[in-house]
Amino acid sequence: MPPLAPLFIILGLACASRAAIASPFDKAEALNECLTKAGVPTDSLGSADWKLDAAPFNLRLNFTPVGIAVPATVKHVQDAVSCAAKLGVKANAKCGGHSYGSFGLGGEDGHLTIEMDRMNKVVLDNTTGIATVEGGSRLGHVAWELYNQGKRAFSHGTCPGVGVSGHALHGGYGVSSNTKGLALDWMVGATVVLANSTVVNASATENPDLFWALRGAGSCMGVVTEFRFNTFPVPENVTFFVASVPLRTEAAALAGVQAVQDFALNDMPEELNMRLFITNRFVNLEGLYYGDKAGLQATLAPLIQKTNATLALAQQGGWLDQVKHFGNGVTVDQSHPYNYHETFYSSSLYTKALNETQLQAFVGYWFKQAKANKRDWYVQIDIHGSNTSAVRKVDVDSSAYAHRDYLFLFLFYDRVDRGVYPTDGFTSIQNFVGNVTAGIEPSQWGQYINYPDSRMDQETAQSSYWGSHLPKLQALKKTIDPEDVFHYPQGVMP
């Protein structure tokens, strides 16, 4: 019989074990006291505001915060971060709440959510063209304000309810990106609350390493309370379009996707922004053209002919007309309260031009397996980095966004209208992605954190989202957030 361990060792191990499994909810009372003493506005547990702010966009990923701070000032954000750090509670900023992985709620139970959407002021300086945008603003509100304050804009996504922070801090791809680049390409400065609760400015000349990291991995580094974006005058005419593509057989689909790829590589002008939208019932080409209807028709004519497509919609209009169109009828000027939810699983993929084997693998899975899925799924293939793309023209190492040189950005999305998401859906989407990547070296494809696959482990996610930029990000994270205060299950680790 082995000798008995001394009692103090046994007790020490027991204490360590209890500490290791201690729940952050045990700290709820202390956290609330700290926030209240500091004067930070909070949601009361069970209140209408709590229920609204704790409700995820993706109802499949419903997490419970240990507390919800609702700041109205930078000082409130500082104090909220300070309270969380002091008590060893993880903290996450939530802006629009549209994270597919519910990362604004921490991506797991027991985090402090810093609900930013009451801080949404947008001010345009018409002399410099610089827009100052508070960190809780939603994209529709920003677009509305910039247009009405000076008929200006910057490149960003389409959903009016999406928060500018998560969107721009991770990339910010949208229907202007071939012409105007990513949202993060228009960022010229930011005010950030760090894990030690200090406030710093970041730009090309002030804390440049932090500014580099914010543009691609910002949610891991701090809470952005204010952005400065450069803007451009909106064009007088734009034309948004939908073309129906009759890809009803596997052979037709293979030829059609090949034609789209050839067009993207050889014929796509910088004025055109386009994606292929695939569902179980129909396939469309859709996008935005910087110019008039006649110019769009002339530009698309070769592709329309090759794919036997029908130009079902080509609507020329002003800037807000296209914002409303791509917002799918939702009111453009979105702010608090906002209450929109879906139940789904998603994944993403960046690839370079696909060879014949890879195209056949994608189309083969689409027709042989995906079509058996009768849920409301779709695959959106954005022409992300054509030879004329503004995304591609920026040096890949100029920011933490690591995937500029990829031709395609895929979003795989599978949802249910009601009830619980079925377990077989995960395999369906994972195999859709895996069928394409099976023949590609891991270093030759990536994934987009704004279209996260919530079932990836942290190590895989970090590598997929940030690629060759990960070591630099991890080193900076270790410097400015060594205790990983701004943690979530797929974020950069120190």
C-alpha positions, 0 to 999 in steps of 0.5 A: 500500500503506498504511503498516504499523502500529507493532509495539507497536500490532499486539502490543497488538491481539493481546493485546487480542484474546486477552484478549477471547476468554480462557475463564473456564475458564482461571481454574479453578485460580486460583478453586479456590485462592482458594476453598480458601484462604478455607475455602469448601466446594466440589464436586470436579470429577467427584465425585458432588456435582458431578454432582448440583449441576451437573445442570440441571432442564431437560436441554436447557440443560446448562451447565458451571460453572467451579466450584461453591461449597457454602456453609454460612455467610454468610461462605462466600457472601461469600468465594465472591463475593469470589473470583469478583469478584476473578478476573473470573468471573461468579457465580450463586446456585442454590437449588432448581435449577428455573430453566427457563433454568438461570440458577442455573448461569449460563445459559451455560458458565463461571460460578461456581455458588453452590449454596445448598441446604445452607443451609435452616434455617426458624425460625418466631417464633410471637409475631410470625408472622415466619418466618426462612428460609435462602436454600437452602430448598425450598418443600416444606420451608418449607411443612412446617416452618411448618405443624409449627412453628405451623400457619402459611404464606405464599403460594407455588407448588406444586412442593416441590422449587422453591427459595424464592429464585428463586421469591420473588425473581421473583414467586412466583405459586401456587394461593393468589395470588388470595386471598393474593398473591405470595410476594414480597408476604409478604417483610418483609426479607432479608439479602443478599451484594452484589457487593463481598462486603459483607452488608446487610439490606434491608427497607421501612426499611433499604436500601429501594431494594434491597428494592424490587428484590429483590421481582421482580428479586432474582437480578440484585442479590445472593445472599440468604442469609436471608429474613424472611417474614410468615405467616398462620394456615392455614385450618381447611378448604380444598378442592382441585378438578379439573373436566373441561371438554369443549372438543372443538371449536374453537367449544366451546373459544372459548365455554369460554375466553370463559366462564372469562374472563367468570367471572374478570372478574365472578364470581370471589371472593377465596376461589377460586384457579383456572387453565385447564389445556389439553393435547392430550388434555384440558382441566381447570379446577383450583385451590384454594378457601379454604372447604369443599366446599359453598362451592366447589360453590356458587361454581363452579356458574355456570361449571360450567353454562356450560362443561358441565364435570364436577366430577371432584374436590372434596376438602376437607381441611387445609392439608398435604392441598392441599400434597401434592395440588399437589405431584403425589405428591412428598414434601413435605419436600424438601432435599438431595439432589434429583434431578429433571429434564425436557427441555423448552422454555417461554415465558410471557405476561401479558395483560389480558382478551382481545378476540374477535379475540385469543381466536380467534387463541389458540383457532385456533392451539390447534386448527389447529396445536398439536394436530398436536404429539403431544408432551407439551405444555400451556398453563396459564392462571392467573387472575392478576389478577381484580378480587378478586385480592390480587395486583392490590390491591397497587400495581404500583410497590411492588416490581420485579414489573411485571405486577400488573394483568394478568388472565391468566398463561400458561405454554406448556410443551412436553417430550419424555420422552427424547432431544433436544428437536426444533428444530420445538418452538421454533417451535411454542411461539413461534407459540403466543405470537405468535398472541396478541400479534400484535394487542396493543401491546408495552406491553400484555403481558409475560412472567414470568421464572420461566417464561422463554423461554430463546431471547430475547435479553437486551434483549428479555428485560429489557423483557418481564420488567420492563417500565416498572420496567427503568430503575430496576432498571438504575440500581440495578444500576449502583450495586451491581453495576457489573461485572455479577458476578451476570450471566446472559443474561436478567438486568438489565444495569447 
